[in-house]
Amino acid sequence: MAFIDVVEWSPRTNDIYAWKFPHQNLSTSTQLLVRESQEAVFFSKGQIIGKFGPGKHVLSTENLPLLRRLYGIPFGGRNPFLAEVWFVNKAMPLTIDWRTTSMRIMDPVYGAMVPIVATGRYGLQVQDAEKFLVKLVGTLTEFTAQQLTDHFMGPLIAKTNSAIVSYMTANRVGITEIAAHLDQLGTFLGQPMAEFWEDYGLRLTGFYVTSVDIDMQSPEGQKISEAISDRSAQNIAGYTWQQKQSFGVASDAVSGGGGMGLLGVAMLSGAFGAGGGGFAQSAMQQPPQTGFNAAPGQMGYIPQGYAPQGGYAQQVAGAPAGGPIHARKEVFCSHCGQKFSASMSFCPNCGHRYNPCPVCGADNDEAARRCVSCGASLAGTVAPADVADACPRCGAPYKPGTKFCPHCGQRLG
């Protein structure tokens, strides 16, 4: 059996952590070459018989004293022995990428469960070559960064997911704000990760979080992403959720033609807050040609509680004078679109002040000049303390001393 004269390792890439020399038939005159950032570990008969750092070494009994006890090798001469030689790469490559599975978190900004995923990169250095080889390598012939990632996929994902959720929850950071906290998040995750790798003879040289995003692979994540984009567009363009709904309804009404087309024009005028004259405004302000007291079956009869576009409706039975004609129980917030009780003064979801329409009770933006729901004019709305009574014909409130209703022209006593 031929003896090996020189044992060395020239790594082809920098992502290999450990490599086993393919031959075991060595002798006490074999030369060992260990390059910088490498360490050689010898195994024989199930135990470590020696370690060598960078440099040129001769495998003599002086360098490997255990050879005399294991093989009875005397001093001097060229004596054969069998041993496995492992080379360990002790450089610091930051080339290991990681990615979590989808996880759900209660977003503190939107108050909803959001599926998220995170990605990043970390680097490891072999600190204790003996512990690393004994615990991880086993019967392999080499150990790469990819094998390391695959081997620890389960515990890494569990620890990373748990730490990310804990950080975002404890600091009340939402998915739209997390990009500004990636450095702090990486530091927060690095501590438990460093302790984990120490048990395997490895030192964590760096841990970075490159992104935390909504999981677009799930249908729920796609819907949430669309909702966030839609809300951003509303904030930039300056319209509310209710106004957007009105735009869609009015567009359908205008395309329908006839009376509904006229109604659609009125809705568009109200939704955009237009206060100028024109056909749409005159159509909304023109009083009905017949009275509200018409009998059922006659032209002009309007059932109790019915509020047509333009603000003309019969007073709801039991509604207070000067109050909304529609006795709403719940309304949609004009700022965030969430539903809340009409008895509240502020939206419990975003804190927006409830600005009710005096005719239908719908919530409106404070700058709106017409109601986004019924198109009634919001300009000059009087406070309840200034209301003397409600018009007996159309139910609209009026100030003390008013002789004719400004909405329908009814003479007031």
Secondary structure as GFF3:
##gff-version 3
##sequence-region A 1 413
A	DSSP	beta_strand	6	7	.	.	.	ID=ss1
A	DSSP	beta_strand	16	20	.	.	.	ID=ss2
A	DSSP	beta_strand	25	27	.	.	.	ID=ss3
A	DSSP	beta_strand	31	34	.	.	.	ID=ss4
A	DSSP	beta_strand	38	44	.	.	.	ID=ss5
A	DSSP	beta_strand	47	52	.	.	.	ID=ss6
A	DSSP	beta_strand	55	58	.	.	.	ID=ss7
A	DSSP	alpha_helix	66	71	.	.	.	ID=ss8
A	DSSP	beta_strand	80	82	.	.	.	ID=ss9
A	DSSP	beta_strand	84	89	.	.	.	ID=ss10
A	DSSP	beta_strand	96	99	.	.	.	ID=ss11
A	DSSP	beta_strand	103	107	.	.	.	ID=ss12
A	DSSP	beta_strand	112	126	.	.	.	ID=ss13
A	DSSP	alpha_helix	129	132	.	.	.	ID=ss14
A	DSSP	pi_helix	133	137	.	.	.	ID=ss15
A	DSSP	beta_strand	142	144	.	.	.	ID=ss16
A	DSSP	alpha_helix	145	151	.	.	.	ID=ss17
A	DSSP	alpha_helix	153	170	.	.	.	ID=ss18
A	DSSP	three_ten_helix	178	181	.	.	.	ID=ss19
A	DSSP	alpha_helix	182	198	.	.	.	ID=ss20
A	DSSP	beta_strand	202	214	.	.	.	ID=ss21
A	DSSP	alpha_helix	219	237	.	.	.	ID=ss22
A	DSSP	alpha_helix	241	256	.	.	.	ID=ss23
A	DSSP	alpha_helix	258	271	.	.	.	ID=ss24
A	DSSP	alpha_helix	279	285	.	.	.	ID=ss25
A	DSSP	beta_strand	330	332	.	.	.	ID=ss26
A	DSSP	beta_strand	339	341	.	.	.	ID=ss27
A	DSSP	three_ten_helix	384	386	.	.	.	ID=ss28
A	DSSP	beta_strand	389	390	.	.	.	ID=ss29
A	DSSP	beta_strand	397	398	.	.	.	ID=ss30
###
